[in-house]
Amino acid sequence: MSNIDKTLTFSIVDDKESEIKTTLMTVYNSLEEKGYNPQNQIVGYILSGDPTYITNHNNARSLICKIDRDDLLGLLLKYYLGV
């Protein structure tokens, strides 16, 4: 059977999760590079919605603002619980 005969599938959810993870890692690394505690800063942003918790370094603030905070929190909870 050639590859042309196979049905390919994709998941928008998986793509969205991958994008959030990549963005979160970029933000985390940017905060760390600037000498901040990334965990505290990201938690501050999630709880307050105030983007000034996130540095502008490497465009991190703009990147994290493109992600819905509810989606970010849901994904973090999913990974924490392992579900």
N, CA, C and O atoms as a printed pandas DataFrame, in Angstrom:
     atom_number atom_name residue_name chain_id  residue_number  x_coord  y_coord  z_coord
0              1         N          MET        A               1    0.850   -1.172    0.000
1              2        CA          MET        A               1    0.000    0.000    0.000
2              3         C          MET        A               1    0.900    1.241    0.000
3              4         O          MET        A               1    1.789    1.361    0.843
4              5         N          SER        A               2    0.682    2.128   -0.906
5              6        CA          SER        A               2    1.482    3.345   -0.975
6              7         C          SER        A               2    0.935    4.387    0.006
7              8         O          SER        A               2   -0.175    4.253    0.522
8              9         N          ASN        A               3    1.719    5.402    0.245
9             10        CA          ASN        A               3    1.294    6.462    1.169
10            11         C          ASN        A               3    0.059    7.190    0.667
11            12         O          ASN        A               3   -0.687    7.768    1.458
12            13         N          ILE        A               4   -0.159    7.167   -0.620
13            14        CA          ILE        A               4   -1.317    7.848   -1.199
14            15         C          ILE        A               4   -2.630    7.162   -0.824
15            16         O          ILE        A               4   -3.685    7.797   -0.828
16            17         N          ASP        A               5   -2.572    5.882   -0.502
17            18        CA          ASP        A               5   -3.776    5.127   -0.158
18            19         C          ASP        A               5   -4.149    5.243    1.317
19            20         O          ASP        A               5   -5.236    4.823    1.713
20            21         N          LYS        A               6   -3.274    5.798    2.123
21            22        CA          LYS        A               6   -3.523    5.899    3.561
22            23         C          LYS        A               6   -4.235    7.212    3.884
23            24         O          LYS        A               6   -3.996    8.241    3.252
24            25         N          THR        A               7   -5.091    7.150    4.857
25            26        CA          THR        A               7   -5.773    8.347    5.321
26            27         C          THR        A               7   -4.922    8.998    6.397
27            28         O          THR        A               7   -4.528    8.345    7.364
28            29         N          LEU        A               8   -4.642   10.264    6.233
29            30        CA          LEU        A               8   -3.881   11.011    7.219
30            31         C          LEU        A               8   -4.850   11.753    8.115
31            32         O          LEU        A               8   -5.869   12.273    7.660
32            33         N          THR        A               9   -4.526   11.792    9.366
33            34        CA          THR        A               9   -5.355   12.529   10.308
34            35         C          THR        A               9   -4.515   13.573   11.009
35            36         O          THR        A               9   -3.294   13.448   11.104
36            37         N          PHE        A              10   -5.171   14.590   11.492
37            38        CA          PHE        A              10   -4.497   15.596   12.298
38            39         C          PHE        A              10   -5.473   16.080   13.346
39            40         O          PHE        A              10   -6.687   15.913   13.229
40            41         N          SER        A              11   -4.909   16.681   14.366
41            42        CA          SER        A              11   -5.741   17.164   15.461
42            43         C          SER        A              11   -5.419   18.619   15.734
43            44         O          SER        A              11   -4.273   18.973   16.012
44            45         N          ILE        A              12   -6.428   19.450   15.655
45            46        CA          ILE        A              12   -6.250   20.866   15.962
46            47         C          ILE        A              12   -5.874   21.029   17.435
47            48         O          ILE        A              12   -5.091   21.914   17.781
48            49         N          VAL        A              13   -6.424   20.189   18.294
49            50        CA          VAL        A              13   -6.118   20.253   19.729
50            51         C          VAL        A              13   -4.635   20.007   19.957
51            52         O          VAL        A              13   -3.997   20.737   20.715
52            53         N          ASP        A              14   -4.077   18.983   19.308
53            54        CA          ASP        A              14   -2.658   18.685   19.468
54            55         C          ASP        A              14   -1.795   19.834   18.971
55            56         O          ASP        A              14   -0.785   20.166   19.592
56            57         N          ASP        A              15   -2.184   20.445   17.852
57            58        CA          ASP        A              15   -1.443   21.583   17.322
58            59         C          ASP        A              15   -1.494   22.762   18.287
59            60         O          ASP        A              15   -0.487   23.438   18.501
60            61         N          LYS        A              16   -2.649   23.005   18.860
61            62        CA          LYS        A              16   -2.812   24.113   19.801
62            63         C          LYS        A              16   -1.970   23.870   21.057
63            64         O          LYS        A              16   -1.312   24.782   21.557
64            65         N          GLU        A              17   -1.998   22.641   21.557
65            66        CA          GLU        A              17   -1.207   22.305   22.737
66            67         C          GLU        A              17    0.276   22.461   22.453
67            68         O          GLU        A              17    1.024   22.961   23.293
68            69         N          SER        A              18    0.699   22.038   21.283
69            70        CA          SER        A              18    2.101   22.158   20.893
70            71         C          SER        A              18    2.515   23.626   20.810
71            72         O          SER        A              18    3.609   23.994   21.236
72            73         N          GLU        A              19    1.636   24.455   20.262
73            74        CA          GLU        A              19    1.924   25.886   20.150
74            75         C          GLU        A              19    2.022   26.527   21.538
75            76         O          GLU        A              19    2.910   27.342   21.788
76            77         N          ILE        A              20    1.118   26.160   22.425
77            78        CA          ILE        A              20    1.150   26.704   23.790
78            79         C          ILE        A              20    2.431   26.266   24.492
79            80         O          ILE        A              20    3.080   27.076   25.154
80            81         N          LYS        A              21    2.797   25.008   24.356
81            82        CA          LYS        A              21    4.009   24.506   25.011
82            83         C          LYS        A              21    5.243   25.235   24.488
83            84         O          LYS        A              21    6.104   25.633   25.272
84            85         N          THR        A              22    5.336   25.412   23.180
85            86        CA          THR        A              22    6.480   26.108   22.595
86            87         C          THR        A              22    6.543   27.547   23.088
87            88         O          THR        A              22    7.616   28.042   23.434
88            89         N          THR        A              23    5.398   28.218   23.119
89            90        CA          THR        A              23    5.346   29.599   23.594
90            91         C          THR        A              23    5.732   29.684   25.059
91            92         O          THR        A              23    6.502   30.561   25.453
92            93         N          LEU        A              24    5.206   28.786   25.858
93            94        CA          LEU        A              24    5.510   28.798   27.291
94            95         C          LEU        A              24    6.999   28.571   27.549
95            96         O          LEU        A              24    7.578   29.196   28.438
96            97         N          MET        A              25    7.613   27.688   26.781
97            98        CA          MET        A              25    9.050   27.440   26.929
98            99         C          MET        A              25    9.857   28.678   26.524
99           100         O          MET        A              25   10.855   29.010   27.163
100          101         N          THR        A              26    9.424   29.347   25.473
101          102        CA          THR        A              26   10.109   30.576   25.046
102          103         C          THR        A              26   10.005   31.641   26.125
103          104         O          THR        A              26   10.990   32.302   26.451
104          105         N          VAL        A              27    8.810   31.805   26.677
105          106        CA          VAL        A              27    8.592   32.790   27.737
106          107         C          VAL        A              27    9.423   32.424   28.966
107          108         O          VAL        A              27   10.075   33.286   29.556
108          109         N          TYR        A              28    9.399   31.163   29.348
109          110        CA          TYR        A              28   10.156   30.685   30.510
110          111         C          TYR        A              28   11.646   31.001   30.340
111          112         O          TYR        A              28   12.286   31.550   31.237
112          113         N          ASN        A              29   12.181   30.641   29.168
113          114        CA          ASN        A              29   13.609   30.869   28.910
114          115         C          ASN        A              29   13.948   32.356   28.879
115          116         O          ASN        A              29   15.011   32.757   29.354
116          117         N          SER        A              30   13.069   33.168   28.332
117          118        CA          SER        A              30   13.294   34.612   28.282
118          119         C          SER        A              30   13.334   35.210   29.686
119          120         O          SER        A              30   14.196   36.033   29.996
120          121         N          LEU        A              31   12.400   34.792   30.523
121          122        CA          LEU        A              31   12.384   35.270   31.912
122          123         C          LEU        A              31   13.655   34.849   32.646
123          124         O          LEU        A              31   14.243   35.635   33.389
124          125         N          GLU        A              32   14.065   33.619   32.434
125          126        CA          GLU        A              32   15.279   33.103   33.075
126          127         C          GLU        A              32   16.514   33.883   32.607
127          128         O          GLU        A              32   17.380   34.223   33.414
128          129         N          GLU        A              33   16.589   34.162   31.312
129          130        CA          GLU        A              33   17.722   34.913   30.758
130          131         C          GLU        A              33   17.828   36.304   31.372
131          132         O          GLU        A              33   18.927   36.829   31.550
132          133         N          LYS        A              34   16.693   36.890   31.689
133          134        CA          LYS        A              34   16.681   38.232   32.274
134          135         C          LYS        A              34   16.846   38.221   33.791
135          136         O          LYS        A              34   16.855   39.279   34.421
136          137         N          GLY        A              35   16.978   37.037   34.379
137          138        CA          GLY        A              35   17.238   36.932   35.810
138          139         C          GLY        A              35   16.008   36.859   36.693
139          140         O          GLY        A              35   16.117   36.967   37.915
140          141         N          TYR        A              36   14.838   36.677   36.095
141          142        CA          TYR        A              36   13.608   36.544   36.867
142          143         C          TYR        A              36   13.378   35.089   37.263
143          144         O          TYR        A              36   13.970   34.178   36.684
144          145         N          ASN        A              37   12.514   34.880   38.254
145          146        CA          ASN        A              37   12.065   33.537   38.587
146          147         C          ASN        A              37   10.866   33.244   37.668
147          148         O          ASN        A              37    9.771   33.761   37.889
148          149         N          PRO        A              38   11.081   32.415   36.644
149          150        CA          PRO        A              38   10.023   32.192   35.651
150          151         C          PRO        A              38    8.722   31.669   36.232
151          152         O          PRO        A              38    7.644   32.077   35.799
152          153         N          GLN        A              39    8.806   30.774   37.205
153          154        CA          GLN        A              39    7.582   30.212   37.784
154          155         C          GLN        A              39    6.754   31.298   38.453
155          156         O          GLN        A              39    5.546   31.384   38.232
156          157         N          ASN        A              40    7.390   32.121   39.263
157          158        CA          ASN        A              40    6.661   33.194   39.956
158          159         C          ASN        A              40    6.049   34.181   38.974
159          160         O          ASN        A              40    4.910   34.612   39.148
160          161         N          GLN        A              41    6.804   34.536   37.945
161          162        CA          GLN        A              41    6.331   35.518   36.981
162          163         C          GLN        A              41    5.158   34.987   36.162
163          164         O          GLN        A              41    4.184   35.703   35.932
164          165         N          ILE        A              42    5.251   33.738   35.726
165          166        CA          ILE        A              42    4.174   33.152   34.923
166          167         C          ILE        A              42    2.915   32.977   35.764
167          168         O          ILE        A              42    1.810   33.237   35.286
168          169         N          VAL        A              43    3.071   32.539   37.016
169          170        CA          VAL        A              43    1.920   32.409   37.913
170          171         C          VAL        A              43    1.285   33.781   38.142
171          172         O          VAL        A              43    0.061   33.907   38.127
172          173         N          GLY        A              44    2.104   34.801   38.351
173          174        CA          GLY        A              44    1.588   36.158   38.527
174          175         C          GLY        A              44    0.777   36.607   37.323
175          176         O          GLY        A              44   -0.279   37.222   37.466
176          177         N          TYR        A              45    1.281   36.294   36.138
177          178        CA          TYR        A              45    0.561   36.653   34.912
178          179         C          TYR        A              45   -0.765   35.895   34.812
179          180         O          TYR        A              45   -1.798   36.488   34.501
180          181         N          ILE        A              46   -0.737   34.590   35.072
181          182        CA          ILE        A              46   -1.956   33.787   34.959
182          183         C          ILE        A              46   -3.021   34.259   35.949
183          184         O          ILE        A              46   -4.193   34.370   35.592
184          185         N          LEU        A              47   -2.622   34.534   37.180
185          186        CA          LEU        A              47   -3.582   34.940   38.206
186          187         C          LEU        A              47   -4.149   36.337   37.976
187          188         O          LEU        A              47   -5.336   36.575   38.201
188          189         N          SER        A              48   -3.301   37.256   37.530
189          190        CA          SER        A              48   -3.734   38.651   37.432
190          191         C          SER        A              48   -4.150   39.073   36.022
191          192         O          SER        A              48   -4.973   39.971   35.848
192          193         N          GLY        A              49   -3.570   38.413   35.026
193          194        CA          GLY        A              49   -3.812   38.841   33.649
194          195         C          GLY        A              49   -2.959   40.041   33.261
195          196         O          GLY        A              49   -3.082   40.560   32.151
196          197         N          ASP        A              50   -2.102   40.479   34.161
197          198        CA          ASP        A              50   -1.241   41.633   33.912
198          199         C          ASP        A              50    0.000   41.201   33.130
199          200         O          ASP        A              50    0.849   40.493   33.671
200          201         N          PRO        A              51    0.117   41.614   31.872
201          202        CA          PRO        A              51    1.244   41.170   31.046
202          203         C          PRO        A              51    2.603   41.721   31.481
203          204         O          PRO        A              51    3.639   41.265   31.000
204          205         N          THR        A              52    2.601   42.706   32.393
205          206        CA          THR        A              52    3.893   43.240   32.820
206          207         C          THR        A              52    4.675   42.252   33.685
207          208         O          THR        A              52    5.843   42.495   33.987
208          209         N          TYR        A              53    4.057   41.152   34.085
209          210        CA          TYR        A              53    4.798   40.094   34.763
210          211         C          TYR        A              53    5.776   39.400   33.803
211          212         O          TYR        A              53    6.710   38.727   34.237
212          213         N          ILE        A              54    5.549   39.573   32.510
213          214        CA          ILE        A              54    6.352   38.896   31.497
214          215         C          ILE        A              54    7.251   39.916   30.805
215          216         O          ILE        A              54    6.797   40.987   30.404
216          217         N          THR        A              55    8.509   39.576   30.671
217          218        CA          THR        A              55    9.477   40.455   30.025
218          219         C          THR        A              55    9.189   40.612   28.535
219          220         O          THR        A              55    8.568   39.752   27.911
220          221         N          ASN        A              56    9.655   41.728   27.981
221          222        CA          ASN        A              56    9.580   41.934   26.535
222          223         C          ASN        A              56   10.724   41.234   25.810
223          224         O          ASN        A              56   10.711   41.126   24.584
224          225         N          HIS        A              57   11.703   40.765   26.558
225          226        CA          HIS        A              57   12.867   40.096   25.975
226          227         C          HIS        A              57   12.416   38.942   25.074
227          228         O          HIS        A              57   11.571   38.137   25.464
228          229         N          ASN        A              58   12.977   38.870   23.888
229          230        CA          ASN        A              58   12.630   37.838   22.888
230          231         C          ASN        A              58   11.151   37.856   22.514
231          232         O          ASN        A              58   10.602   36.843   22.083
232          233         N          ASN        A              59   10.507   39.018   22.682
233          234        CA          ASN        A              59    9.092   39.169   22.325
234          235         C          ASN        A              59    8.178   38.280   23.181
235          236         O          ASN        A              59    7.070   37.943   22.763
236          237         N          ALA        A              60    8.645   37.906   24.374
237          238        CA          ALA        A              60    7.917   36.967   25.233
238          239         C          ALA        A              60    6.537   37.489   25.636
239          240         O          ALA        A              60    5.567   36.731   25.648
240          241         N          ARG        A              61    6.444   38.771   25.962
241          242        CA          ARG        A              61    5.160   39.327   26.404
242          243         C          ARG        A              61    4.117   39.246   25.292
243          244         O          ARG        A              61    2.971   38.859   25.524
244          245         N          SER        A              62    4.521   39.608   24.113
245          246        CA          SER        A              62    3.604   39.549   22.970
246          247         C          SER        A              62    3.170   38.110   22.692
247          248         O          SER        A              62    2.005   37.858   22.386
248          249         N          LEU        A              63    4.105   37.175   22.800
249          250        CA          LEU        A              63    3.786   35.775   22.543
250          251         C          LEU        A              63    2.769   35.222   23.536
251          252         O          LEU        A              63    1.802   34.571   23.142
252          253         N          ILE        A              64    2.989   35.484   24.824
253          254        CA          ILE        A              64    2.095   34.902   25.828
254          255         C          ILE        A              64    0.718   35.563   25.793
255          256         O          ILE        A              64   -0.278   34.941   26.164
256          257         N          CYS        A              65    0.658   36.814   25.351
257          258        CA          CYS        A              65   -0.640   37.492   25.264
258          259         C          CYS        A              65   -1.509   36.936   24.143
259          260         O          CYS        A              65   -2.716   37.179   24.124
260          261         N          LYS        A              66   -0.925   36.204   23.221
261          262        CA          LYS        A              66   -1.688   35.587   22.134
262          263         C          LYS        A              66   -2.404   34.317   22.588
263          264         O          LYS        A              66   -3.264   33.796   21.879
264          265         N          ILE        A              67   -2.045   33.822   23.775
265          266        CA          ILE        A              67   -2.640   32.593   24.303
266          267         C          ILE        A              67   -3.713   32.958   25.318
267          268         O          ILE        A              67   -3.484   33.782   26.204
268          269         N          ASP        A              68   -4.878   32.348   25.189
269          270        CA          ASP        A              68   -5.939   32.552   26.163
270          271         C          ASP        A              68   -5.481   31.979   27.505
271          272         O          ASP        A              68   -5.030   30.835   27.571
272          273         N          ARG        A              69   -5.595   32.763   28.563
273          274        CA          ARG        A              69   -5.125   32.304   29.876
274          275         C          ARG        A              69   -5.855   31.059   30.356
275          276         O          ARG        A              69   -5.261   30.222   31.034
276          277         N          ASP        A              70   -7.126   30.922   30.018
277          278        CA          ASP        A              70   -7.880   29.720   30.392
278          279         C          ASP        A              70   -7.303   28.488   29.697
279          280         O          ASP        A              70   -7.188   27.424   30.305
280          281         N          ASP        A              71   -6.941   28.635   28.425
281          282        CA          ASP        A              71   -6.324   27.519   27.697
282          283         C          ASP        A              71   -4.982   27.148   28.316
283          284         O          ASP        A              71   -4.659   25.970   28.468
284          285         N          LEU        A              72   -4.205   28.168   28.672
285          286        CA          LEU        A              72   -2.900   27.936   29.286
286          287         C          LEU        A              72   -3.053   27.214   30.622
287          288         O          LEU        A              72   -2.352   26.239   30.892
288          289         N          LEU        A              73   -3.961   27.691   31.443
289          290        CA          LEU        A              73   -4.191   27.072   32.750
290          291         C          LEU        A              73   -4.707   25.646   32.595
291          292         O          LEU        A              73   -4.281   24.749   33.322
292          293         N          GLY        A              74   -5.615   25.436   31.660
293          294        CA          GLY        A              74   -6.144   24.093   31.412
294          295         C          GLY        A              74   -5.065   23.122   30.980
295          296         O          GLY        A              74   -5.041   21.975   31.426
296          297         N          LEU        A              75   -4.172   23.573   30.115
297          298        CA          LEU        A              75   -3.084   22.713   29.649
298          299         C          LEU        A              75   -2.110   22.396   30.778
299          300         O          LEU        A              75   -1.651   21.261   30.905
300          301         N          LEU        A              76   -1.798   23.392   31.593
301          302        CA          LEU        A              76   -0.911   23.153   32.739
302          303         C          LEU        A              76   -1.521   22.140   33.699
303          304         O          LEU        A              76   -0.824   21.258   34.200
304          305         N          LEU        A              77   -2.816   22.264   33.955
305          306        CA          LEU        A              77   -3.508   21.327   34.831
306          307         C          LEU        A              77   -3.497   19.924   34.239
307          308         O          LEU        A              77   -3.268   18.945   34.950
308          309         N          LYS        A              78   -3.743   19.829   32.944
309          310        CA          LYS        A              78   -3.736   18.533   32.253
310          311         C          LYS        A              78   -2.389   17.848   32.413
311          312         O          LYS        A              78   -2.332   16.660   32.731
312          313         N          TYR        A              79   -1.306   18.581   32.197
313          314        CA          TYR        A              79    0.023   17.976   32.321
314          315         C          TYR        A              79    0.347   17.639   33.770
315          316         O          TYR        A              79    0.965   16.610   34.047
316          317         N          TYR        A              80   -0.069   18.504   34.699
317          318        CA          TYR        A              80    0.195   18.253   36.115
318          319         C          TYR        A              80   -0.503   16.973   36.593
319          320         O          TYR        A              80    0.071   16.171   37.329
320          321         N          LEU        A              81   -1.737   16.808   36.161
321          322        CA          LEU        A              81   -2.508   15.627   36.574
322          323         C          LEU        A              81   -2.193   14.395   35.732
323          324         O          LEU        A              81   -2.547   13.277   36.106
324          325         N          GLY        A              82   -1.528   14.600   34.595
325          326        CA          GLY        A              82   -1.171   13.482   33.742
326          327         C          GLY        A              82   -2.356   12.872   33.020
327          328         O          GLY        A              82   -2.370   11.667   32.766
328          329         N          VAL        A              83   -3.356   13.686   32.685
329          330        CA          VAL        A              83   -4.547   13.171   31.992
330          331         C          VAL        A              83   -4.561   13.606   30.547
331          332         O          VAL        A              83   -5.486   13.267   29.809
